[in-house]
C-alpha cells in the first residue's frame, strides 16, 4: 500500500472509524470487548425474534404486490432514509468542525481532494453499515421465510446509505454557502434533527387526523392513502420493488444511488478542504449581553438553579436538542386535542408518550446539570454543603420539567381529572427516576459531550429508558382505572434500586 | 503561631502513593511557592487543601479551622484557581462574578463593588458584559482569578496560574497577587516557572515523591543545596537530584 494513496487513506479512515465505534461501545474501557460482543449477539437474536413476529404477513408479498404493501414498504424505506440522512448530516458536520486532524491533513503535502473523497466515502460506508445492522433482523427473517429474492432489500439498504451520504454532503455544503461556516454548525444539527423527526411525526399526525390513532401502519394501509398514491408503474415504487427482488428495479436503484454518491464525491471533495478550513477558522465570539448593574443575590441554591436555566437558555444547540425531544410530543398533543369531548379513550395512548418524553427530557437535563457542570471545582470549593448543591440542581431539572409539561397536564385535566393526576404522577416519577439514575452514574464531562453522554454508562442509559417505559406503563394503566398499575410501578422502583446497586457512587 | 495553612502527616494514594506523610506550614501574609518535578504530588496536595479530594490520612488546618471536620467554614476563607480556568462560556464576567458571590453568600453591594474593582485591575472591565466563550486563555484565567478573589479569601491557592498567559496578562496576575499579600492575604502557588517563584515567593517549598524535601527562603535553600550563588533553578535541580539519588 503506497503512502498517500487512496487505499492508504481509506485504511487510515477505517481504522479510526473502527476504534471510535469500539470506544463508543465499550465506553473506552479495555477488556470489555467480549461483553460487548455477547450483548450485541443477544440484541441481534432478540431483534430477529421480534422481526419474526412482525414481518410475517409480508413474507408472501410477491414481486407484483398490491398497493398497501407497496405503500408500507416505501413508507418504511422513506422513514429509514430520513433517519440515515440525519445520521449522515451529523457525520458531515463532525468532519467539518470536530475532527482534530484537519490541521495536520491540510498542512501536509498530500492531496486534500483524495483525503476528502475517502472521508466522504467512509461516511457513506459507516451509514450503510449502520443501516444494514439495524435492518438485518427484518431482512434476514424475510429471506429465511420468503426466499432469496429478499436479498434485494440489502441492495436497497446500500442505496439508501449512499443517497443519504450524498444528500447530507450536498445539503451541508449548500448551508455553508448560504449562511456561512459560523451558522452552519448549528443549522446543520437542527436540520439533521428535524429530518429525523419530521417524517415520523408527519405520519403520526396524518394517522391522527385521518383515523384518530397514533398508529402509522393504520394510516399507511388506509383506503384514503391507497386512493391518493401514484399508479403501479410509477418510479416512486421502484425502491419497494427492488426490495422485493425485482432485479431491474434493483439495478436501477442501486446503480443510480452509487452514481449519485460518486458524483457527490467528485464534485464536493475538492471543495471540502476549503470549507473545512473556513470552519476551523471560525472562532467563537462572545455575544454581548445587555449591561446592567446591581448584583441580584438570593442565596446559593437560587443562584445555582438560575445558573442552570441561564446556561441552557443561552445555548441554542442544547435548546435545539431538548426541543427536538419536545417535538415528539406534538402527536399526542394533537391526539388529545382531537379527542377533546369524546371521552378518555385517547388518554391511554397519549399519557404514556408524555411520561416517556418527561423521563427522556429529565435524563438529558439532569446530565447537563449534574455531570455537565463546566466549573466543578468552583462549585465544589464553595462553602455550601454538597447536599444543597445536588438539591438545587435537581430542583432546576424538575422545575424545567414542570414548566414544560404543565400545559399538557392542564389540558388533560379538562378531559379527566383522575387522568391528569395519574399523568402528573407518572411524569414526576419518570423525571425523578431519570434524574436519580443520572445522579447515581454521574461522571464529570463538559457540555459539548452531551450527545455522547450515553457512552459513559450503557447500564445507566438502559436503566433510564426502561425506567421511563415502566412509569409510562404505570400511568397508562392507572388512567385506565386498573390497580394493575402497581405492577409496572414496582418494576420502575426495582429498576431504580438496581441502578443504585450498580452505581459507582453507591454510599 | 497560627499558620494560614498547617498540614500534618498528609497521605493520599492512587495506584501508588502520591502524597506520603507530608508536613507543611505556611505563615499568614506569606507568598509561598510550592515547587517539584512532574508527579511530585503538588496538585494532589493543593486539591486536598481546597476540599476537592479527600486525604487518606493526616490533618489540614486553614487559619486554625480543621478543613476535614468543618469543610464549609474552611472553604469560606479559601480560593482555588487551577491551571485550566473553569468558567462558564455562556456567562459574562459580570454574571460569573455575580454567581460566585451568590455561592459565597456575599452582600450584593459589597460584592458588586469588589467585582468592578477586580475587573478594572485585571483589564476585564471593557469585556464585562461579553460572554466568555470568545475569550483567550489569558482572559479566561483572569476571569477565574477575579472569581477567586471576589469573596475576599484569606488564603489563595493557585495551581500553575501563569501557564499559557502572555507577558502582559502574567504581569497583571502577579501584580494582583502581590497586592493581596501586601494586604495581609496568603498566597500558595505551584509553578514550573522558577523565575516567578524566585522573584515573588517569600518562601519556597520543594516537594518530591509526595514529601517535602526542602523549604525556606532562596538563601536557605541555596545553603541546604551547598550552592552559594546559584539560581533557584540550579538549587531546585540539585535538591531534587539529591533526593532521587537517596
Interface residues (C-beta under 8 A of the other chain):
Chain A: X283 X284 X285 X286 X287 X288 X289 X290 X291 X292 X293 X294 X295 X296 X297 X298 X299 X300 X302 X303 X304 X307 X310 X311 X314 X315 X374 X375 X376 X377 X378 X379 X380 X381 X382 X383 X384 X385
Chain B: X50 X51 X52 X72 X73 X75 X76 X78 X79 X80 X82 X86 X87 X88 X89 X90 X91 X92 X94 X95 X98 X99 X100 X101 X102 X103 X104 X105 X106 X107 X108 X109 X111 X112 X115 X127 X128 X129 X130 X131 X132 X133 X134 X135 X147
